[in-house]
Amino acid sequence: MSKHYQVVVIGGGNAGLSAAALLLLKNSKLSVAIIEPSDKHYYQPAWTLVGGGAFNITDTERNEDDFIPKGADRIKDRVVSFQPESNEVTIGSGERIGYDQLLVCPGIQLDWAAVKGLPEALGTNGVCSNYSFIHAPYTWECIKGLRKGRAIFHSPHTIVKCGGAPHKIMYLAADHWRRQGVLDQMDIQYWSGGTRLFAVPRYEKTLLKVVERGGIKLNFFWKLEEIDGPNKRARFVGFGEKNKNVVQWVEYDMIHVTPPQSAPDFIKQSPLANSAGWVDVDKHTLRHMKYANIWSIGDAAGLPTSKTGAAIRKQTPTVVANMLAAMANKPLPADYNGYTSCPIITGYGKLVLAEFDYDNNPQETFPFDQSKERWSMYQLKREVLPRLYWNFILRGRAQG
């Protein structure tokens, strides 16, 4: 082992940077390292708007080094294994990095290859996805170029980051086609591995009205298993009581695919993982269930809430307060209630701001009914949140 830090943070995304920054704001004398291999940092929540032609993709990309907090070391490598018994991690170079406290937040893994033919088809023949920086602009090409035909919007059978994203782009597309006067020429279909459109009834009732407005056909309990790009068709396999093991090929003119997602492989294969592969932490304290000096927030954490940037914003002060208390041998003072938020775009200039906790109870910020579509909330999403992210959240100054 050649290096040792008081705190090692795995991952330089939203969770890792904001938590490291807040730790150093609370105690500038801490020795902190952030292990992150990527040169670029992306504001991914805007990719839905990119796919809808309402945001420039270049404005979502910055240099990773520009957001490493002052006082932290950046280790440009990836973690390959954990040695929690000796308080070490091994990185790709073979070097071992020691820690007193370890914060694990490497994000989520996009399993593109889990759908046969998808990697080859993506970006061609009407196959698009807003879950890729490279391919999100092609979504807009597909939407604006289609004036008649079938458009499929897919949500996988797995957990995904930003659970509303698979249908946000569908609502934007429907609104675009309505504005172009061709909505009645479109066959819009939603194919989902889920059981319903949205888990919280307060917000789902509004979304079902949006679905009705767009003439959208809903299909649940379907797993996408193959994309046949040249022939523009997709193979779905059913599950659940009604369509178990039913195989259906569906032709399309365009299909927006949300890739299946899972915990990163190096987390799944580690002693930190729970049975589903996520980092096994207490859902309130965010401390590992077995290793008292290991913590996790963000998409890789095994927390029963939607994986969103808003959830990270609430998890960050909790984990920082508890880590600092643990380092001082004091009781853990903070408790995370599962708060998450999903700003659901329902059209151009329309948005439903869903906020809720572990029990799907609304946890709304504003003094009005957030289940209603609002222009003001759309402006919050498009204009305010990106600036908040780059200038405050990643700097550790917009938590809580």
C-alpha positions as CSV (number, residue, x, y, z in Angstrom):
1,M,0.0,0.0,0.0
2,S,1.5,3.3,-1.1
3,K,-1.1,5.8,-0.1
4,H,-3.5,6.2,2.8
5,Y,-6.3,8.7,3.3
6,Q,-8.8,9.5,6.0
7,V,-11.6,9.4,3.5
8,V,-11.5,7.6,0.1
9,V,-14.4,8.3,-2.3
10,I,-15.1,5.9,-5.1
11,G,-16.7,7.8,-8.0
12,G,-16.5,11.3,-9.3
13,G,-20.1,11.7,-10.3
14,N,-22.8,13.8,-8.6
15,A,-22.7,11.8,-5.4
16,G,-18.9,11.5,-5.0
17,L,-18.1,15.1,-5.8
18,S,-20.8,16.7,-3.8
19,A,-20.1,14.5,-0.7
20,A,-16.3,15.1,-1.0
21,A,-16.9,18.8,-1.3
22,L,-19.2,18.9,1.7
23,L,-16.8,16.9,3.8
24,L,-14.0,19.4,3.1
25,L,-16.3,22.3,3.7
26,K,-17.0,20.8,7.2
27,N,-13.4,20.0,7.9
28,S,-10.8,21.3,5.5
29,K,-8.0,19.4,7.2
30,L,-9.3,16.0,6.1
31,S,-7.2,14.0,3.7
32,V,-9.6,13.0,0.9
33,A,-9.1,11.1,-2.3
34,I,-11.6,10.7,-5.1
35,I,-11.0,7.7,-7.4
36,E,-12.5,8.4,-10.8
37,P,-11.2,7.3,-14.3
38,S,-13.3,9.6,-16.5
39,D,-12.0,12.8,-18.0
40,K,-15.5,14.2,-18.5
41,H,-18.5,14.9,-16.2
42,Y,-22.0,15.1,-17.6
43,Y,-25.3,16.7,-16.4
44,Q,-27.4,13.7,-17.5
45,P,-30.8,15.0,-16.3
46,A,-30.8,17.4,-19.3
47,W,-30.5,14.6,-21.9
48,T,-34.3,14.2,-22.0
49,L,-34.5,17.8,-23.2
50,V,-31.7,17.1,-25.7
51,G,-33.7,14.2,-27.1
52,G,-36.7,16.6,-27.3
53,G,-34.7,19.3,-29.2
54,A,-34.9,21.7,-26.3
55,F,-31.3,21.6,-24.9
56,N,-27.8,21.7,-26.4
57,I,-25.9,18.5,-25.7
58,T,-22.6,20.4,-25.5
59,D,-23.9,22.3,-22.5
60,T,-24.2,19.0,-20.5
61,E,-20.4,18.2,-20.7
62,R,-17.6,19.6,-18.5
63,N,-14.1,18.6,-17.5
64,E,-14.0,16.3,-14.5
65,D,-10.9,18.0,-13.0
66,D,-12.7,21.3,-12.8
67,F,-15.0,19.9,-10.1
68,I,-12.5,18.1,-7.9
69,P,-12.9,20.0,-4.6
70,K,-9.9,22.0,-3.3
71,G,-8.0,19.9,-0.8
72,A,-8.9,16.5,-2.4
73,D,-6.5,14.3,-4.4
74,R,-7.9,12.9,-7.6
75,I,-6.8,9.3,-8.5
76,K,-7.4,8.8,-12.2
77,D,-8.1,5.1,-12.2
78,R,-10.8,2.6,-11.4
79,V,-11.4,0.3,-8.5
80,V,-11.1,-3.3,-9.3
81,S,-11.5,-4.9,-5.8
82,F,-12.1,-4.3,-2.1
83,Q,-10.2,-5.5,0.9
84,P,-12.4,-4.3,3.7
85,E,-10.7,-6.4,6.4
86,S,-7.5,-4.4,5.8
87,N,-9.3,-1.1,4.9
88,E,-7.9,-1.0,1.4
89,V,-9.1,-0.9,-2.2
90,T,-7.1,-2.1,-5.2
91,I,-7.1,0.1,-8.4
92,G,-6.4,-0.8,-12.0
93,S,-2.7,-0.1,-11.7
94,G,-2.4,-2.7,-9.0
95,E,-1.8,-0.1,-6.3
96,R,-3.6,-0.4,-3.0
97,I,-5.2,2.7,-1.5
98,G,-5.8,2.7,2.3
99,Y,-8.6,4.5,4.1
100,D,-10.1,5.2,7.5
101,Q,-13.5,5.8,6.0
102,L,-14.7,4.6,2.5
103,L,-17.6,6.2,0.6
104,V,-18.8,4.1,-2.3
105,C,-20.7,5.9,-5.0
106,P,-19.6,4.7,-8.5
107,G,-23.1,5.1,-10.0
108,I,-25.1,2.6,-12.0
109,Q,-24.1,0.3,-14.9
110,L,-25.9,0.5,-18.3
111,D,-26.2,-3.0,-19.7
112,W,-26.6,-2.2,-23.4
113,A,-25.5,-5.7,-24.4
114,A,-28.3,-7.3,-22.3
115,V,-30.6,-6.6,-25.3
116,K,-29.5,-8.6,-28.3
117,G,-28.7,-6.4,-31.3
118,L,-29.0,-3.1,-29.4
119,P,-25.4,-2.0,-29.3
120,E,-25.1,-2.5,-33.1
121,A,-28.5,-0.9,-33.8
122,L,-28.2,2.2,-31.6
123,G,-28.0,5.4,-33.6
124,T,-29.3,3.9,-36.8
125,N,-32.6,2.7,-38.3
126,G,-34.7,4.7,-35.8
127,V,-33.1,3.1,-32.7
128,C,-32.3,5.9,-30.2
129,S,-31.7,6.5,-26.5
130,N,-31.4,9.5,-24.2
131,Y,-29.2,7.4,-21.9
132,S,-26.2,8.0,-24.0
133,F,-24.3,11.3,-24.5
134,I,-23.4,10.3,-28.0
135,H,-26.8,9.2,-29.1
136,A,-29.2,11.5,-27.3
137,P,-29.2,14.0,-30.2
138,Y,-30.3,11.2,-32.5
139,T,-33.5,10.9,-30.5
140,W,-34.5,14.4,-31.7
141,E,-33.6,13.5,-35.3
142,C,-36.0,10.5,-35.1
143,I,-38.8,12.5,-33.5
144,K,-38.7,15.5,-35.8
145,G,-38.2,13.3,-38.9
146,L,-41.3,11.2,-38.2
147,R,-44.7,12.4,-39.3
148,K,-46.5,9.1,-39.6
149,G,-46.0,5.6,-38.2
150,R,-45.3,3.7,-35.0
151,A,-43.1,5.1,-32.2
152,I,-42.2,2.8,-29.4
153,F,-40.9,4.1,-26.0
154,H,-39.4,1.4,-23.8
155,S,-38.7,1.0,-20.1
156,P,-36.8,-2.1,-19.0
157,H,-37.6,-4.7,-16.4
158,T,-34.7,-3.5,-14.1
159,I,-34.2,-0.6,-11.8
160,V,-33.1,2.5,-13.8
161,K,-31.7,5.8,-12.9
162,C,-34.3,8.5,-13.2
163,G,-37.3,6.2,-13.5
164,G,-39.4,8.8,-15.2
165,A,-37.0,9.4,-18.1
166,P,-38.3,6.5,-20.3
167,H,-41.7,8.1,-20.5
168,K,-40.7,11.8,-20.3
169,I,-39.4,11.7,-23.8
170,M,-42.6,10.0,-25.0
171,Y,-44.6,12.9,-23.7
172,L,-42.3,15.4,-25.4
173,A,-42.6,13.5,-28.7
174,A,-46.4,13.4,-28.5
175,D,-46.5,17.1,-27.8
176,H,-44.2,17.8,-30.8
177,W,-46.4,15.7,-33.1
178,R,-49.5,17.4,-31.8
179,R,-47.9,20.8,-32.6
180,Q,-47.0,19.6,-36.0
181,G,-50.6,18.5,-36.6
182,V,-49.6,14.9,-37.2
183,L,-50.5,13.3,-33.8
184,D,-53.5,11.5,-35.3
185,Q,-51.1,9.9,-37.8
186,M,-48.9,8.5,-35.0
187,D,-49.2,5.1,-33.2
188,I,-47.4,5.8,-29.9
189,Q,-46.8,2.8,-27.7
190,Y,-45.2,2.4,-24.3
191,W,-43.6,-1.0,-23.6
192,S,-42.5,-1.5,-20.0
193,G,-41.1,-4.2,-17.8
194,G,-42.9,-2.4,-14.9
195,T,-46.3,-3.0,-13.5
196,R,-47.7,0.5,-13.8
197,L,-46.9,3.9,-15.2
198,F,-45.7,5.6,-11.9
199,A,-45.6,4.3,-8.4
200,V,-47.2,7.2,-6.6
201,P,-50.9,7.5,-7.3
202,R,-51.0,11.3,-6.7
203,Y,-48.7,11.8,-9.7
204,E,-49.8,8.8,-11.8
205,K,-53.3,10.2,-12.1
206,T,-52.0,13.2,-13.9
207,L,-49.7,11.2,-16.1
208,L,-52.5,8.9,-17.2
209,K,-54.3,12.0,-18.4
210,V,-51.2,12.9,-20.4
211,V,-51.2,9.4,-21.9
212,E,-54.8,9.8,-22.9
213,R,-54.1,13.2,-24.4
214,G,-51.4,11.7,-26.6
215,G,-53.4,8.6,-27.6
216,I,-50.6,6.5,-26.1
217,K,-51.1,2.7,-25.8
218,L,-49.7,1.2,-22.5
219,N,-48.1,-2.3,-22.3
220,F,-46.8,-3.6,-19.0
221,F,-45.0,-6.8,-18.0
222,W,-42.9,-7.0,-21.1
223,K,-39.1,-7.5,-21.3
224,L,-37.3,-6.3,-24.4
225,E,-34.9,-9.0,-25.5
226,E,-33.8,-8.2,-29.0
227,I,-33.6,-5.4,-31.5
228,D,-33.6,-6.2,-35.2
229,G,-32.3,-2.9,-36.6
230,P,-32.3,-3.6,-40.3
231,N,-35.9,-4.9,-40.2
232,K,-37.0,-2.3,-37.7
233,R,-38.6,-4.7,-35.2
234,A,-38.3,-5.5,-31.6
235,R,-38.8,-8.8,-29.7
236,F,-40.6,-8.6,-26.4
237,V,-41.1,-11.5,-24.0
238,G,-44.0,-11.3,-21.5
239,F,-44.1,-12.1,-17.9
240,G,-46.8,-11.9,-15.2
241,E,-50.1,-13.7,-15.2
242,K,-51.6,-12.4,-18.4
243,N,-48.8,-12.8,-20.9
244,K,-46.2,-15.0,-19.3
245,N,-43.6,-16.3,-21.8
246,V,-45.6,-14.8,-24.7
247,V,-43.2,-13.7,-27.5
248,Q,-44.1,-10.8,-29.6
249,W,-42.2,-9.1,-32.5
250,V,-43.3,-5.5,-32.8
251,E,-42.5,-3.4,-35.9
252,Y,-41.6,0.3,-35.4
253,D,-40.6,3.4,-37.3
254,M,-38.6,4.6,-34.3
255,I,-37.9,3.1,-30.9
256,H,-36.5,4.8,-27.8
257,V,-34.7,2.2,-25.7
258,T,-33.8,2.6,-22.1
259,P,-31.0,0.0,-21.4
260,P,-31.4,-2.5,-18.6
261,Q,-29.3,-1.3,-15.6
262,S,-27.6,-2.9,-12.6
263,A,-24.9,-2.3,-10.0
264,P,-21.4,-2.0,-11.5
265,D,-19.7,-5.5,-11.9
266,F,-16.9,-4.7,-9.5
267,I,-19.6,-3.9,-6.8
268,K,-21.7,-7.0,-7.6
269,Q,-18.6,-9.2,-7.2
270,S,-17.4,-7.6,-4.0
271,P,-18.0,-8.4,-0.3
272,L,-19.9,-5.1,-0.1
273,A,-22.8,-6.2,-2.2
274,N,-26.2,-7.4,-1.1
275,S,-28.1,-10.2,-2.8
276,A,-29.1,-7.9,-5.6
277,G,-25.6,-6.6,-6.2
278,W,-26.0,-3.2,-4.7
279,V,-23.9,-1.8,-1.8
280,D,-25.5,-3.2,1.3
281,V,-26.2,-0.2,3.5
282,D,-28.7,0.7,6.2
283,K,-31.4,2.8,4.5
284,H,-31.5,5.4,7.2
285,T,-27.9,5.9,8.3
286,L,-26.3,5.0,4.9
287,R,-23.7,2.9,6.7
288,H,-22.7,-0.5,5.5
289,M,-24.5,-3.4,7.3
290,K,-21.3,-5.2,8.0
291,Y,-18.4,-2.8,7.7
292,A,-18.8,0.2,10.1
293,N,-16.4,2.5,8.2
294,I,-17.9,2.0,4.8
295,W,-20.8,4.1,3.4
296,S,-22.7,4.5,0.2
297,I,-25.0,7.0,-1.5
298,G,-26.2,7.5,-5.0
299,D,-27.2,5.0,-7.7
300,A,-25.0,2.1,-6.4
301,A,-26.4,2.2,-2.9
302,G,-28.9,-0.5,-2.0
303,L,-31.7,1.9,-1.0
304,P,-35.4,1.2,-1.8
305,T,-36.0,4.6,-3.5
306,S,-35.8,6.0,-7.0
307,K,-32.3,6.6,-8.2
308,T,-32.2,10.4,-8.9
309,G,-29.9,13.4,-8.4
310,A,-32.5,14.8,-6.0
311,A,-32.1,11.7,-3.8
312,I,-28.4,12.3,-3.8
313,R,-28.9,15.9,-2.7
314,K,-30.7,14.6,0.5
315,Q,-28.4,11.6,1.0
316,T,-25.2,13.8,0.9
317,P,-25.7,15.8,4.2
318,T,-26.9,12.6,5.9
319,V,-23.8,10.6,5.0
320,V,-21.4,13.4,5.7
321,A,-22.8,14.1,9.1
322,N,-22.7,10.4,10.0
323,M,-19.2,9.9,8.7
324,L,-17.9,12.8,10.6
325,A,-19.6,11.6,13.8
326,A,-18.2,8.1,13.3
327,M,-14.7,9.5,12.9
328,A,-15.2,11.3,16.2
329,N,-16.6,8.2,17.9
330,K,-19.9,9.9,18.4
331,P,-23.5,8.5,17.8
332,L,-24.8,8.9,14.2
333,P,-27.0,12.0,14.2
334,A,-28.6,12.0,10.7
335,D,-31.4,9.9,9.2
336,Y,-32.4,9.7,5.5
337,N,-36.1,9.2,4.9
338,G,-35.9,8.0,1.3
339,Y,-36.7,11.4,-0.2
340,T,-36.4,11.4,-4.0
341,S,-37.7,13.6,-6.8
342,C,-38.6,13.1,-10.4
343,P,-39.3,16.3,-12.5
344,I,-41.6,14.7,-15.1
345,I,-41.8,16.7,-18.3
346,T,-45.2,16.2,-19.8
347,G,-44.8,18.5,-22.8
348,Y,-43.0,21.6,-23.9
349,G,-43.5,24.1,-21.1
350,K,-45.2,21.5,-18.9
351,L,-43.9,19.6,-15.9
352,V,-45.1,17.6,-12.9
353,L,-42.6,17.8,-10.0
354,A,-43.0,14.5,-8.1
355,E,-41.4,14.3,-4.7
356,F,-41.8,11.5,-2.3
357,D,-40.2,9.3,0.4
358,Y,-39.6,5.6,1.0
359,D,-43.3,5.0,1.6
360,N,-44.3,6.9,-1.5
361,N,-45.7,9.7,0.6
362,P,-45.5,13.1,-1.1
363,Q,-42.7,15.3,0.2
364,E,-43.4,18.4,-1.7
365,T,-41.3,21.6,-1.6
366,F,-43.6,24.2,-3.0
367,P,-46.9,25.6,-1.5
368,F,-49.1,24.4,-4.4
369,D,-50.3,21.2,-5.9
370,Q,-47.2,19.7,-7.6
371,S,-49.2,16.9,-9.2
372,K,-50.5,19.5,-11.7
373,E,-48.6,20.3,-14.9
374,R,-46.9,23.7,-14.5
375,W,-44.9,26.0,-16.8
376,S,-43.0,27.3,-13.8
377,M,-41.7,23.8,-12.9
378,Y,-40.6,23.2,-16.6
379,Q,-38.5,26.4,-16.3
380,L,-37.1,25.1,-13.0
381,K,-36.0,21.9,-14.8
382,R,-34.6,23.6,-18.0
383,E,-33.1,26.9,-16.6
384,V,-32.6,26.7,-12.9
385,L,-31.5,23.1,-12.0
386,P,-28.5,22.9,-14.5
387,R,-27.1,26.1,-13.0
388,L,-27.7,24.9,-9.5
389,Y,-25.9,21.6,-10.4
390,W,-22.7,23.0,-11.8
391,N,-22.4,26.0,-9.5
392,F,-23.7,24.7,-6.1
393,I,-24.5,21.0,-5.9
394,L,-21.1,19.8,-7.1
395,R,-19.5,22.3,-4.8
396,G,-21.2,20.9,-1.7
397,R,-23.2,24.1,-1.2
398,A,-26.8,23.0,-2.1
399,Q,-27.4,20.0,0.1
400,G,-30.2,19.3,2.5
